[in-house]
Amino acid sequence: MKKITTIICIVFTILSCKQETADLIVINANAYTVNPSFDKVEAFAIKDGKFIGIGSNREIQKKYKPKEIVDAQNSTIIPGLIDAHCHFYRMGLQQQKVSLEGTKSYEEVLQKIVAFQKEKNVEFITGRGWDQNDWESKEFPTKEKLDLLFPNTPVAIGRVDGHALLVNQAAIELSGITKDSPVSGGEIILENGKMTGVLIDAAMDFIKFPKVSKKEAIQGLLDAQKISFSYGLTTVDDAGIERQTIELIDSLQQTKDLKMRIYAMVSGDSQEALDYYINKGILKTDNLHVRSFKVYGDGALGSRGAAMRSPYSDREHHFGALIYPPNRYQEIAKQIAASDFQMNTHAIGDSTNHWMLKVYKEVLANAKNRRWRIEHAQIIAPEDFKNFNNILPSVQPTHATSDMYWAEDRIGETRMKGAYAFKDLLNRYGKIALGTDFPVEQVNPFLTFYAATARKDLYQYPKEGFQMENALSREETLKGMTIWAAYANFEENEKGSISVGKFADFVILDQNIMEIETKEIPKTKVIHTYLNGEKVY
C-alpha cells in the first residue's frame, strides 16, 4: 500500500511538472468566444495579459498550473466590449457640468441649471443633454428665460446630439456674435429678426467657451474610464479628439493611470491636425491606436442639420447643410487616401451619405482593406446601398429607438425605408460596427444590444418593433460589439474574441444575453470586467 501511494505521488509530481504555468484560469464558464465558429467554452487560461488556452474545464485544469482560479459559476462571459463610436473624453468632462439628459420640458432644464449653479457657482455655465423632441411643444427653446435668470453669467448648453447649442445674451456678448455673423455649414436661428439663442452646427464655433484645465481633463478621462469599465467596455473609439487630448491620453496610459484601450479618431476638421498626424504616421501601442480621422459631413436629424436631397417634410424649403463645401471633402479624402490612415465621416442625411460615398469611391479607386467608415449612415437613398460594398458602416442602434417617435415627421414615409437600415447595411458590407455615440445616448452597451435586436424602447414600444426588417440577430449584434468593431479598428488579430494569442479582455455578466427574453436584456449587469486578465471592475 505504501509503495502504491509513493507511485501515485511520483506520477502526480511528474504530471504537475508537465503543466504549463498560467497567471489565471477561469472555469465553469458559459463563455461565448465569438471566434469564427462562434464556439462556447467552459474554461480558458491567461498568461502575461493574453489568452493561452481555451477548452473544457478538464482540459484547462489538466494543462495549466495557475496562480489564481476564478470559478465563474456558470455565468455568461463575453469578449471585452468595444464601443465603435463614442465621445469618451467628452463624456468624462460632462461629469463636471450640468447634466440635462432626460429632461421632459424646458422648465425642467431651467430648474436643473439653477440647482447646478447654486451648488457650483461657476463663472460660465456649460452642460448638455436637452432634446426638444422629448418635450410637449417639440420646438427649440429660446433664451429669454435664461437671460432673466442669468443676466451676467454666460450660459451655453448643448442639445443631446451635440449639434445645437442654446446660449444666453451674456454668452453672445462675450463671444461677439450677432444675428448677421456669417455662417457656412450651420445656422443662427432667428425669430422676428432677433436671435433666439439657438445655434446650429458651425454657428456654435462662435461661442468662446472657458478653456479646460489639465486637472479637469485628467479627471474627465479617469471618470470616463470608471464608468466605461462598469459597463464592460474595454475599448472605446473616441470620435474626433484633438492632438492635446491624444497626448494626454498617451501620457496617462504610460503611467498606468489610464488603462482603457482607445482607438483615437483625430478631429479632421483642422488642416494642421491632418498634416501633423499624416506626417507623423500611425501611432500604435497596446492601449492607444491613432490611425484615423473623424470628419463631420453634416449635422443631426433632431436639429434639422442633416443634409437632405429634398426638403425636410416638417420645414418647407429647408435641406440642412454640409458642414464644409463639397470640394473640401474631396481635398481631405485625397490627402488621407495618400496615407495609411482611415477616414471616418459623420453622415446622417441622404445627401451627405450620397456625396461621401461618391468621394470615397473616387479617391480609393477600389483599393482593398482601407476600411474607410461612414459613421451613423442614418438615412440612405435606395440606390446608394450598393456603394457600401467596400465602405464599412458604423452605426448606433439606440439612435433608431430614440428617433423613431418623430423621424418620419422629419423626412416622410418614403425616405424612412432607407433609415436606420442596419440589416441592409450588414448584408451589403458583410460586417457592421456598433457603438452608442455616448454621451448622445447612454453609455450602457446592453441598451445597444436591445435596440439592435428588439428595435423597441424600454416600455416595449412599438409592440411589433420598429422597422423589424432591419433588426440584427443576437449573434450579429454581439459580433458588431466585439470582433467586427475590432475589425473596423484594424485590431481583429489582437482583440474582439476569446482566442489564443489575443488580449485577455472579457466580461462576466449576471445573465445570458444570448438566450434570455428580449425584454430582459436592458436589465443586464456586469459582474466583473477584465483587461489583460486583470480585474478592473
N, C-alpha and C positions, 0 to 999 in steps of 0.2 A: 504494500500500500504506500509505504514511504517512497519507494522507487517511482511509482506511478505519479505521485504528487510532484516529485522532483522533475520528472519528464514533462509534465504539464506546465510547470513553471518555466522550464527551459524553452519550450515551444512558444509560450506566451511572450517571453522575453525576446525571442527571435522575431516573432510577428511584430512586436512593438517597435523593434529596431528598424523594421522594414517600412513602418508607417512614415508618411511624409508629414512634416510639421505644417501647421496652419495657425494663423492668428485667431481665427473664429470659424466655427461651423454652425450652421442653422439647420435644425432638424424638425421633423413633424410639421412641415410647412405645406400649405396649399399654394405653391408658387407658380405663377404664370411667367414663363421665361420670356415670352414674346420673341423667341428665336424663329427662324424660317418655318419650322413646323408647328409653331405655337404650342410647344410642349408644356406640360405641367410636371413639376418635380417635387419631391419631398424634402430634399436637403441640398445644401451647397456649402462649399468651403472657400475661405478667403485668406489671402496672404499678401502682405505689402500693398494693401488697398485694392487688390484685384481678385476677381473670381478665379479660383484654380481648379475647382471640381464641382460637378453638378450631377445629381443622381438620386438614388433611393437612400433612405436612412441607413440601411445596411451597408451600401456601397461607400457612402461618405464616411461613416464611422469606422469602417474597416480600413479605409485607405489613409485617413488623416488623424494625426495626433494634435488636437487643438489646445491653444492656451485658454480659450473660452468657448463655451457651448451656449447657444440660445435655443431654447425649446419654444417654437412658435405656437405650439398647442393647437395645431390645425388652422391657424389664422391665415387669411389670404395675404400673399406677398406679391407685389408687382415691381417692375423696374422703377428706379427713381424717375419721377415725372418731370417732363420738360415743358415749360410754357414757351411756345414758339413765337409768341408776340405779346410783350407786356412792356410796362414802363416801371421797372423795378426801382430805379433811383427816385423817380417822381413819386411813386407810392410811398417810399420811405420819408421823403420830405413832407408829404401830405400829413404825416402823423403829427407834425408840428404846427399845422394850420387848421382853420375852421373846416370841419367836415360837413358837407351838405347833401351827402348821398341819402336817398330815400325820402327826401322832403316831399310833402304832398301839397304844398302851397307856397306862394311867395311869402306869405305871412310867417310860415314856419321857418323859411330861410332867414328872414329878418330876426326872428327870435333867437335863432342859433348864433347869428353873428353878434347880437347884443350880448348874449351869455358868454361867448368866447372872449369878447373884448373886455367884459367885466372881470374875467379871470386873468387874462394875459396882458391887457393894456399895452398892445404893440403900437408902433408908430405908423405902420402900414398894414392894413388887414388884408390877408390873402387866404384863399381857400378854393374849393371846387366841389362839384358833385350835383348841382341843381339840374333839373330836367323839366322844362315846362310841359313836356308831353305827359308827365305824371300828374299835372295839376288839372283842376276842373276847367280852367279857361283855355289852356293849351297855347296861350300867347306868350311871347317874350316879355319878361318883366321890364320895367323902366326904373330910372334912377331916382325919381322924386323922393321916395320914402328914405332911400339911403342918404340923400342929401340932407334931409331933416334930422336923421339920427346921427349922422357923422359929418357935420359941416366942415370940420377942419382935419379930419383923419382920412387919408386916401383909402379907398376900398376897391379891390379888384377880385372878383370871384368867378371862377371858370365853370362853364357848363360841363356836364358829366363826361362828354366826349373830348373835351379839350379844344374844341373848335369854335367856341363862342365865349365871350367874356362880358360880364356886367361890371361897369365901373361907375363910381360916383363923380360929382363935379370936382372934388378935391384931387382925385387921381387924374382927371382930364387936365386940370390946370397945371398940375405938377409935370405932366408929360408934354404939355404944349400942343395937344391935338385939338383941331377944330372940325366942324362939320364939312369943311372944304378941303381937309387934308387929302392929298391924292393917295388912292389905294389901288394896287393891282393884285388880284388874287384874293380879294376879300371885300368887306363891306362895312361902312359905318351906318348903322340903322338910324334913320331919321323919322320923325313924326311931326307933321305940320312945320317942316323945315328946321326942326330942332333935334339935337342929339338925344336919343333915348338912353344912352349909356351902354347899349349893346354893340359890341364889336365882333365881327366875324373874320376868322382865319387871319390873313395877313394884316388886317387892321389892328389886331391885338398887339402887334410888334411895336406900336407907338407907345405903349404903356411902359413907363420906367419903373420896373419892379426893384425892390431892395435886393442888393446882392446877398447871395447865400454865403455865410461864413464857412470856413473849413470845418469848424466844430459841428455846425449844423449839417453839413454834407456827410461827414463821417457818421454822425448819429442817424441820419436818414438811411444810409446804406446798412448799418447794423440793425436798425428797426425793420427794414425790408427783409433782411435775411431771416430774422427771428420769425416773422410772420410767414414767410415762404416755406421754411423748414416745417412749420407746424401743419402745413397742408401737403407735405410730401414732395414738394418741388426740390429738385437737386440741380437743375439747370434752368436758367432763365435767359430768354432772348430779349435784351433791353433795346427797344426800338427807337433809335435816334438820340444818342447821347454825345456830349461834347468831349473834346480831347482832354480837358482838365478833369472831367469826371472819370474818364477811362484811366488816366494816370493815377488818380486817387484810388480807384478800384485795384489797380495793379499793386500799388504800394501796400494796401491793406491786406491783400492776398499774400504778399511776400512775408508779412509779419504774422500771418495765420489768424488775424483778427476776422477777416472776411474769408469764409470757406466756400460760399456759394459759387458754383460754376456759372460763368457769364459769357454768353455769346453776344458780343457788343456790336450793335449796328451803329456805325458812326453817322452822325447827322450829316446828310449830304446836301444840306441847304447852304453850306459855306464852301466857296471855291478854295479857300485856304485849307479847310479840312480835307477836301478831295486831294489837293496837291500834296499835302503833308503825308497822309497815310498811303497814298499810291506810291510815292517816292520811298517811304519807309518800308513798305512791304507788309505782308501778313505777319501778325503777332500771334503766337500760339504757345500757351503753357497748358498745364493740366486743368487750370481753373479759368483761364481767360483766353478768348479767341476773338481776334479782331480781323475780320476778312470781308466785311460787308458794309454797304452804305444804305441808310434809310432815307428815302426821298419822298416828300409829300406831293402827291398828284393833285388832290383836291381836298375839300373839307368833309363834313359829315352830313348824313341824311337828315338827322334830327334838327340841325340848324339851317338846313337847305343850302349848305355849302358844297355838297357833292355835285360834280359837273355832269349834267344830263344832256342827252342828244335832242330831247324835246322838252318843252317847258314842264315844270312841276305841275302836277294835277291840282294842287291846292294853292298855287300862286301864279297868276297869269304872267306870261312873258318873262318868267324867271327860270334860268337854266342852271344856276350855280356857276362855279368857275374853277378852272385850273389854277393852281397856286402860282405857276410861272407861265410865261408864253410857251407855246408848243415847241418851238425850236430849242428852248433851254433844256428840255428833257432829252432831246437828241444830242445836244452837246455833252450833257452829263453822262448819258449812256455810252457814247463813243469813248469818252475818257476812261470810264470804268471797264468797258469791253477790252480795251488795250492793256489791261492789267489782269491780275489773277483774282481780283475782288468780285464779290457778288453785289448785284443791285436789287434792292427790295423796295418796291414802290407802293405807298399807300394809295389805293384806288377804290373808291366807293361807287361813284356814279358810272352809268354805262358808257358815257362819253370818255371818261378818264380811263376806264378799262380798255376800251377800244383803241384809244391813242397809245397807251403804254404797251399794249400787246404788239401793236404795229411797230413802235420804236424798238422794242426788244428784238422782234424778228429781223428787223433791218440790220441792227448792229451786230447781232450774234451770228447771223448768216448760217443757221443750223449747227452752230458749234455745240458739241456734246459736253455733258457734265458741267455746265456752268451753273445750273441750279438757281437761276435768277427767279426771284419770287414776286408775285403780286400779293401784297398784304391787304387782307379783307375781301377782295374780289367779290364785292357785295351785290352789285347789280350788273348782270352780263347780258348783252344782246344775244339772241339765239345764234347768229352767225359767228360770234366770237368764241364760243366754247371750244371749237376745233383748234384754236390757237394756243390752248393750254397743253397741247401735246408735248411741248418742250419747255413749258413755263410752269413753275411749281406754285400751286395755290396754297396760301397760308391764311386760314380763316379762324373766326372766333364764334363758336356756336351760340354762346349766350347773347350775341348781338341779335340773332334771329328771334329769340324768345323775348328780348327786351323791346324790339322794334315792331313785333307782329301786330300790336294793337292799332298802330297808326300808319304803318309803312304803305299800305295800299292807298290810303288817303293822299299820301305824298306823291306816289308815282303811278297809280292806276293799276287796274287788274292785269292788263297785258304785260306790263314790264315786271310785275310780280312773279311771273312764270320763270324769269331768269334771275330771281333774287334769292339770296341765301341758299344757293343750289349746290350744297356740299357734295351730294352723291354724284351729280352730273360732273362736277369738277374732279372728283376722285376717279370716276370712270374714264375721264379724258387723260389725266396725267398718270394715273396708277398709284399715286400716293397723295396724301393731303396732310399738311402740318396744322396742328390745332393749338390754339392759345386762348387767352382770356381778354387781352388788351387792358388788364388791370392797370390803374385804378378806375378806368372807364367802367368796367364790370368788376364784380367781386373777384378776389384772389382765388377763392375755392375752386379747385380743378374738378371736383365732383359735380359741381353745377355745370361745368363744361361737358362732362360725360353724360349727364342727364339731358341737357339741351340738345346734344348731338343725336342721342338715341330716341328720346321721347318726344322732343320738339314741343314741350309744354312748359307752362310756368309752374311755380311751386303750389298753385291751387288746382293743378290738373286741368288747366285751360290751355287750348281748346280740348274738348273731350276726346276727339279723334287725332289730336296732334296737328301741328302747323305744317302744311305742305309736306306731308309724310313721305312723299315720293323721294324727297331729298334727305331723309333720315339716314344715319350711318348705323351699321351693326355695332354691337359691343366690341367685337374683335377689331373692327376697323377703327373705332374710336380709341381704344387702348393703344393701337399702333400709332395713331395720329398724335398721341400724347407722349410717346416714347420713341420707338425706332424710326418712324417717319419724320418726327421732329428732329431727331439726331441726324437723319439723312439731310434734312433741309439745312443743317449747320455743317455739313461735311464731317460729321462726327460719328457716323454709324458703326465704325470699326472700333470705337472705344466706349460707347455708351448706348443706351436705348433698349438693351435686353440683358437678361441674366445669362451671360455666356462666358465661357472660359476666356481669360485674357482681357476682359473689359473691366472698367472701373466698378468696384463693388458698391454701387449706388442702388438702394432698394428701399421699399416702403412696406411696413406691416400695417394692415387695415383691420378695422373691427368687424367688417362684414364683407361678403364676397360680391363685389360689384358686377361680376360676370354672370351671376345667377339669381340674385335677389329680385323681388318685384321692382319694376322700374320706378315706381313712386317712392321707394325706399332709398334710392341711390343718393339723393341730396343729403340724407342724414349720415352718410358715411364719415367716420372719423379716422384720423391717423393715430395709430398706437405709437409707432416709432418711425423715424426717418434715419437712414444710414447713408453716409457719404464716405467713400473709400473704406467701407467696413467699420467706420466709426459712428457711433450713435450721436446724432446732432439734434435730435428731438425725441 
